[in-house]
Amino acid sequence: MTTTAAASSASHSHHLSPAFPGRAPWGTASKLRAWQQGAMEKYVQEQPRDFLAVATPGAGKTTFALTLASWLLHHHVVQQVTVVAPTEHLKKQWAEAAARIGIKLDPEYSAGPLGKDYQGVAVTYAGVGVRPMLHRNRVEQRKTLVILDEIHHAGDSKSWGEACLEAFEPATRRLALTGTPFRSDTNPIPFVTYEEGNDGIRRSAADYTYGYGNALADHVVRPVIFLSYSGSMRWRTKAGDEIAARLGEPMTKDAVSQAWRTALDPRGEWMPSVLRAADQRLTEVRKAIPDAGALVIASDQDSARAYAKLIREITGSKATLVLSDDTGASKRIDDFSGSNDRWMVAVRMVSEGVDVPRLAVGVYATTISTPLFFAQAVGRFVRSRRRGETASVFLPTVPDLLTFANEMEVERDHALDKPKKEGEEDPYAESEKEMEEANKEEDEDTGEQEQFAFEALESDAVFDRVLYDGAEFGMQAHPGSEEEQDYLGIPGLLEPDQVQLLLQKRQARQIAHSRKKPDTEADLLELPAERRPVVSHKEMMELRKQLNTMVSAYVHQSGKPHGVIHTELRRTCGGPPSAEATAGQLRQRIAKVQEWATRMK
């Protein structure tokens, strides 16, 4: 986003006091929030053909879009509305929300003339992809406002993007909405303006931006408390080797993935321990928010079924199970939303396009590690209904996830150009394959089981840390311990600054208690969270690069070949080859080769 656009957005965001629609149904708030009013004023003043509104999940993009649609219809700027949504469930939600403010959209439209009672249609990107000319004919016949919900989906595939361009190029007005405008690929998004920055990279330029940080300050979204769990993992590789590692310890990217998958295996102890902790957290939250619900986001159908069975065993109550984006699943989501049930288990499609405002506790039980998917997933828990509500999301201690959790307030734009320098890695440049997985609409067989051929043997869980507002708190503790209960028992209704203060007090109490214990009782790594950094894959690459640079320098000094020096370092310091060594082992070898070089001078 350009500086000018950002300044414009900021000025429109903050000159009005925020309104609190409270418990208004989805997309039907009677009062506009400050950002919605600001965006409306900007639109009415400029009257653009294309308008991109970027607002954090839970901020109320639907209310803004429908208010604008109503204004355009009332002033005869347009005669009909077409809403394009990512999923069948969202398409129906749009039609229901529009009906509540007097705009009738047909969510079942497939072909032919539209019924006289309707003022437009709600369709999916996939539906437009199948019959783009049908929709082009409709927008050519009458002045049309096209609302493109979660517009980044139009870049999911070349065919979807081309279909949207073909179908809606003649539209009178186009309103693009997204909560996550960044993508990991460089597919251009239709009807989005890209502006070149000083670095030569073209990035998406939003007409109005309302980020998570602003929304949090305005009490429009809930603050999110992330509770991270590590633990010991053991698995067998395809070669038959048994490997043991501690989740969160520095290791190779492949080892992180395999340890992560071992943790999520429902047959181990990690998932039952984390689900038990999440259920205790839910019980605490429900003291202040009686209808609060919890959601497990699973990777696949088999895992989802197994997690639902575990929840039944832990709580004695049945969990709502959502396996795919079909009609039955949509009804189960609606039923859960209107009930007082505690738990829902769903495959990744629920991370976006599902609005259940009472969701306050989440368990991130999928191996997808794109910033886009993570933001969408966390977005399911942040919708604020009344001031003081908090959200709690349980995570495995995985470097990428902890980075995303600490960067919740970072606003990103979609970059079309990603020049790579040798040896430099963009932490957000995930593969297209992973992005495709992140944006699946249905729970289909992705072959994920073949990604890492291994067998999970055993796992256990350890409460690791709490992440909140970019800071980390806590000391490691066993599940069920007094220290863990301290954090699970944080009240469900708190102001953001109260959360920070309470977490600081909890950690201070833990440290004081730890100091009184004899060393023989300190069976866990009893250091405060901020002194236990999780080493990222990027940092591991830097350490390997540093070691190789030091070895190359020593080659010229000693006259020995690279291989001989690496072998001597392994023999002296111990451990596996550099590609498999931990951060600690790499640092030890760097120190050792520095010591050798100093002696020779």
N, C-alpha and C positions, 0 to 999 in steps of 0.2 A: 504494500500500500504506500502511496506517495505521501510525502510530508504534508502537502496541501490538503489531500483527502483526509489524512489522519486528523489534522487540525480541525477541519470542517466537521468530522464525525464527533470529535471531542466536544466542540462548542455546542453542537446540537444535543449531546448526551447529558450535559451537566447544567444547563441553565434552567431546567425545570426540576421541581422536586418529584421523587419517584412516587408513583401510586401503587397501592397494594390491592390487587384484585382478589386477594384471599383465596377462597376455595371455589372460585368460578370454574365451570366446566371448561374443558380443553378448547382453546380458541374462541372463547366467548366472553372475555373479561369486559365488564361494562365500562370501566375506566381504562384509559390508555396509560401505560407506564411512561416514564419520562423519555426513554429511548424511542418507544413507539411513536410518541407525539413528535419528537424531534425528527424522526425519519419521515413521518407524514408531512411535516412542514417543509422539509427539504424537497420532497417529491412534488408537492403541490406548487412550490415556488419555481422549480426547474422544469417540470413537465417532461421528463426524459422518455425516450422510447424504450431504452433499456436501463434497468436499475438493479444493482447487486447489493443486497443487504446481508451482511455477515453478523450473526448474533449467536452467542454461545448457547448450546443446548439448554433448554429449560427457560429461556428468557422470554419466550412468547412470540416467535416468528409468525405463527399462524394467525394470532389476533391482529398483528400488524397487517399481514397480507389481506385478510378478509375485510378489515376496515378500509384499506385502500381500494379493494375491489368494489365495495359498496359505494365509496365516494365516486369512483370512475363510472359506475353504472348510473348513479343518481344524476351526475352531470353530463350524461350521454356521450362521454368520451369513448366508451365501449358499449357494445350491446350484449356481449356474452363473455363467459369466463371458461377457460380450460385450465385445470390443475393437473400437473404431471408429478407423480409421487414415485418413490423407489419401490414400494411394496403394495400388495393387495390390501393389507391391513391399514396402511397409512392412507391409501386412496379412500377407503370407507370412512376413516376418521375425518378426513377433510370434508367429505360430503355431509357428515353429521354435524360438524362444527359450523359449516356454511349455512345449513338449514336453521340453526339456532339463531342466526341473525338475519334470516329472511332471504338467503340466496340458495336456490334449489339447484344442486348439481347431481347429475345422473352418474353413480359409480359403476353401473352395470352396462354403460354404453359400449356397443361393439361396432355398429354400422348403421347406415341409413339416416333418415331425418330424426331430429331430436324431438321428444314429446313437448307439447306446447307449455306444459307446467314447468319445464326446466329452463334455467338461465345459463346452463353450461354443463360440462362433463368433468369427471375426475378419472384419470387414466394413469397407467404406469409407464415408465420409460420403456419397459419391454414391449408393452402394447403399442406404443408409438413406433418402436423399432420394426414391428411386424407390418404395420400399415401406415407409413408416413403420409402417403398421398390422401388418405381418407381425412386426416386431420388438417392437411394443407387446404383441401377443398372447403372445409368448415370455416377456417380462419379467413379465407378469401371471400367467402359469401357474406360474412358479417364482421363488423369491427370487434376484435377479440383481445381480451387481456389474457395472456398466458402466464400462469404462476408455475415456475419450475422449482419444485421443492427439493432441497438437498442437491443442488445443481451439479455438484462434483460427480454425481452418478452418470451424468451425460458424457463424462470422459472415461467411463469404465471400459467401453469397447468402441472401436472405430465405428461400428454399425449404429450404435446408439447415438453417438455424437452426430453422425451424418444424418440420421433419421430426424433428430431434433432440428437441425439446420434446415432440412428440406421441409419439414412439417410447419415450422413456426417462423420462417423467414418473412412471410407476408404479414405477421401479426401486428396489430396497431400498437400494443404495449406488451412489454415482457418484463416480468418481475422475477428475478433469480434470488433464491434464498439458500443459505447454508449456515451450519454451525461450525463446520470444519472445512475451510476452503483450500487447505493444503492437500496435495496428493503426492505420493512417492514416485509416480511416473511423470512423464512430460507430455501426456495427451492433452491437447488444448481443450478447454471447456467451452461449448458453444455460448455465444452472446455475452461472454465475459471479456472485458477490456484488459489487455496486458500492456504494462508500461515498463520501459527499460530503465533500470537503475544505473547509478554511477559505476557499478561493477560489471555492466554489460549484460546482466541477467534480466530477462523479462518476467515480471511478476503480476499476478492478478491485482487489479485496482478496484477496491470496493467503493461504492457510493456512500455507504453508511456502515460503520463497524461498532459493535457493542460487545466487547470481550468479557471473559469470565471475571477478570479483576474488577471492571466497572460494575458488572452485575452483582458481584459479591458486596461491593461497597454500598450499592443501592438496596441490598437485602432482597434482590430479585431471585437469586439462586442460593442454595445452601452451601456453607463451607463443607469441604470434604476432609474427613479424617481417614488416612490410609493406614491400615494395620498390616505390617509385613511379617511373614513367617518363613524362617529358614528350617534347617533340619538335615539329618544325615540320610543320604540316598545310596542305594546299591543296585546296580543293574548289570546285565550280561550283554556284551556286544555280539554282533554277527559273527565275529571271529571266535567267539566262545570265551573271551576274556571277561572276568568279573571286575568291575570298577566301583570304587566307593568314593564319594565326594560329599562335601557339605554345601548345600544350596546357599549361594551368596559368596562363597569363597572364590578367589580369582582362578579362572580356568579357561580353556579354549572355548570358542563359540559352539562347537559341536558338543562338548562336554556339558556346557550350560544348558543346551537344548535337551540333552538326554536326562540330565538331573531334573530339569523342569518337568519333563514328561513323566519321570518316575514319581515325582511329588503328586502329580494329578491322577495317578493310577488309583482307582477307587478301592483296590485290594490292599493297598498299603495303609499306614497309620496317619500319613500327613493329611489327607482329605477329611477323614472322620474327625481328627483333632481340630482342624480349621472350621469345619461345619459346626462342630459343637461350640466353638468359641463365637462364631458368627450368630448362632442361635441365642447364646447368652447375651450378646450385644443387642440383638433384636428385642429380647425381653426387657432389657434396661431402657431402650428407646421407647418401647410401647408404654412405659409408665407415664411418659409425657405426651406421646403420640399414639393413642390407643389402636389406630388402624394401620400402623406402620407395617410394611411388608418387606420381604427379602427376596433377592434374585440370585441364582447361580447361573453364570454364563459358561456353558460347556462347549467343548470342541466338536463333539459328535453325538449321534443318537445313543450309542451304547453307553458312553460315559454319562450322558444325561439321565438315562434310566437308572444306572447304578447310583448316581448321586441322589436321585429321588428316593430310592430304596434306603440309602443311608439316613436321609432326613427323617423318613418314617420311623426307622429304628431309634434315632436320637431323640426325636420330639414326640413320637406316638401319634403324630398327625400326618395326613397325606399331603404331599406337595403337588401343586398344579404342574403338569408336564407338558411343555410345548416343543414339539419335534420338528415342525415344518410350517412354512407360511401358506397353509391351506385354509379353507373355510372353517374347518373344525378348530384349528389352532387359533384363528382370529377370535372365535367365540370364547375359547378358553381364556385368552388374554383379557377380553372384556369382562368375563365373569369374575376373574381374579381381581381385576381393577375395582369392581363394584362390591367385592366381598370384604370380609375381615380376616381371610386366611393369611397364614404367616408366610408360606414359602412358595416360590415358583422356580422351576428349573427349565432352562431353555437353551437351545443351540444358538450359535452366534447371531442368527438373524434378528434376535430380539434387541441386539445392541443399538440398532437404529430403527426408527419408525414405530416404536412402541411407547405409548405415553401412559404410564401408570404412576400418577403423582405421589401415591402413598409409598412407593418404593424408597426405603431409607437405608437399607443394608444390602451390600453386594459382595459376591465372592467371584473373583476373576479366575475362572478355572479353565482357561483356554491358552494355547501356546502361541496365539497370534500376537506379534510384537510390533505392529505398526502404530505410529502416533495417531493416525487417523482413526483406526479401530478403537484404540484405547480411549480417545476423547469421546467417541460415540458411546462406548460402553459406560464410562463414568457419567456421561450426560443423562443416563436413565435415572440417576439418583439425586440430581441436583435441583430439580424443580421445587421451588419454595412455595408453600401454601400459606404459611404464617411465619412471622418473624421469630428467629431463634432456633428453627429446626436445623439439625445437622445431618450429614450423610456419612456413612462408614463403609469403606470398601476394603475387603481383605485380599491381600496379594501374596504371591510367592516372592521371596527375596531374589529377584532377577534384575541385573543392572539396568536393562532397557526400561523395565516397568517403573523402577524407582526414579529413573531420570524423568520419565513422562509425568510421574506423580509430583515431582519437585518443580516441574515446568508448567503446571496447570494454567498459569496466568499468561504464558507466552503466546502472543498472537502471531500466526504465520499466514503467509500468502502462498498461493500456488505458483511455483517457479517453472517456466517453460524450458529454461536452459540450465543445465547443471554441468559446467566444465569441471573436469577432474584433473588435479595435478598429481603427478606421480607420488605415491606413498601417502596421499591424503584421502581420507574416507569421510563421506558425508553421513552423519549418524541418522539422517532421515531418508537416505536413498535406498530404501528396501527394494527387493526384487519385485518385478511385476507379478510373479507367481504368488508372493505373499499378499500383495494388494488384492489380487483376485480372490484369494481366500477370505480376506478381511471383509470384502463387499458381497459375499455370497448372500443371495436373498433367501435361498432355501437350504435346508440341511441335506446336502447331497454328498455322495461319496467322493472325497477329494484325494484319496490315496494317501492321506496323512500318515496312515499306519506304516507306509513304506519309506517315509521320509528319513527315519532313523531306525534301522533294523536292530532292535534291541529287546530285551525282556526285563521289565521292571521286577526286581526281586524283593526289596523292602524299603520302607521309608518311615521316618518319624518327623514330628514337627516341633519346632522351638519358636516361641514368640521372640521376634527379633527387634522390631522397632516400630515407632509411630511416625508417620510423615504428615506434616501439616504446615501449610503456608510457606513451603520452601525450607522448613527447618525439620530436624529429626530429633526424636526423643526416645527415651526408654533404655533398658538394659535387658539382655537376653534372659529369658525365663521359661521354665517348663510349662506346658499347657496345664491348666488347673491350679497353678501356683498363685499365691497371694499377689505376686508382682504382676502377673498377667491380668488377674481380676481387677487390679487397680485401673488398668486402661480400658478394659471391657465395661467397667462400671461408670464411665464418664456420662453425665446426664445427657439426655437426648435433646433438651432445649437449652441452648447456650448462644450468647452473642459471640462473633468471631474472636474478639479480644479475650473473652472469658475462656474460650477453648485453649488459646495460647498460654494463658496464665495457669490454667489447671494442669496442662501437660508439663509445664516447667516445674510446678510443685510436685507432681507425681514422680518426675525423674529425680529431683533433689531428695525426695523421701527414699527412693530406691537406692541411690548412691550412699546415703547415710546408713541405711539398713545393711548394705553390702559390706561396708567398712567394719561393721561390728562382728561380722561372721569370721570364724577361723578359716585359713586357707584351704583346709581339708574339705570344707563345705562348698567352696567355690568351684562347682563342677562345670560351670558355663563361662563363656568369655564375658566377664563382668566389666565391660567398659561402656560408658555412655554411647548412645547411637552415633553422635557426631564424631566420635573418635574411632568408629568402626566403618570406614568408607568401603563401599562396594566397588570394586575395580571393574570398569566397563571394558568391553571388547576393544574399543578404540585405545584406551590406556594400555591394554596388553600389547597391542600392536606397536605402540610407542616404546614400550620397554624392550621388546624384541629388536626394534630398530636401533635403540640405544646400545644394546648388547652387541649387535652386529657391527656398529660403527666403532665401538671400543676394540672388538676383536680385529677388525681391519687395520686399525692404527697399530695394534700390537704386532700384527703380521710384519709390518715394515720395520718395526723395532727389533723383533726377535728373529726374523727370517724363517719362522715356522709357518707351515700352511694353515689355512683357516680351520680345516677339519681336525687337525692335530690339537689346535688350541681349544676348540669346542669340546673335544674328547677329554682333554686334561681338566677343563673346567667341570665337566660332569663327574669325573673321577674324584676331584678334590671336594666339590660342593655337594655331590649326590644329586639324585633326581633324574627325570626323563630327558629326552631331547628338547631343544628350545621350543619347538612348536607345541609341545605338550606341557611345558613347565608352568608352574604357578607364578604369580607376580613376585612372591617372596623369593622363590628360587632364582628368578631372573635378576632380581636386585642383588642377591647374594653373589651371583656370577659376575655382574657388573662391578661390584666392589672388589672382587678377587682379581679380575683382570687389571683393574686400576692399581691395585697393590703390586702386581707383577711389573707393570709398566714403570711405577715409581722406583722400584728396586733397581731397574736396569739403567736408570738415569745417572 
